[in-house]
Amino acid sequence: MSSELEDLVKKALALPAQTRASLAELLLESLDHQEDFPVSDEWLDEIQRRCHAIDAGQVSLIDADAALGRLRQKYP
């Protein structure tokens, strides 16, 4: 790893968690130039709506194990 990259990583890790999450999201989005599969405009709008709801704290997330546990209880 170059010293420039090491400095950048050190500065990024010193940021607050919310800022680091936003930075990570922006970096990942920058890699998505080519889609593995086509996504309709409607789905892209829905994805953005859901991401904004998460970022704004309007929804609470649960992990996959908890979600599957709830489904197994509801549908034995």
GIWO-V647088 format. One record per pair of residues at least 6 apart in sequence whose ideal C-beta (glycine too) atoms are under 8 Angstrom apart, sorted by the first residue. I is the first residue (numbers start at 1). GAP is how many residues later the second one is. D is the distance in Angstrom with one decimal. If there is no record, write none. Layout:
BEGIN
i = {I/I}
gap = {GAP/GAP}
d = {D/D}
END
This chain:
BEGIN
i = {1/12/12/13/15/22/25/39/50/53/54/62}
gap = {8/8/11/7/8/33/26/8/9/6/7/8}
d = {7.7/6.4/6.1/7.3/6.9/7.9/8.0/7.8/7.8/5.0/6.7/8.0}
END
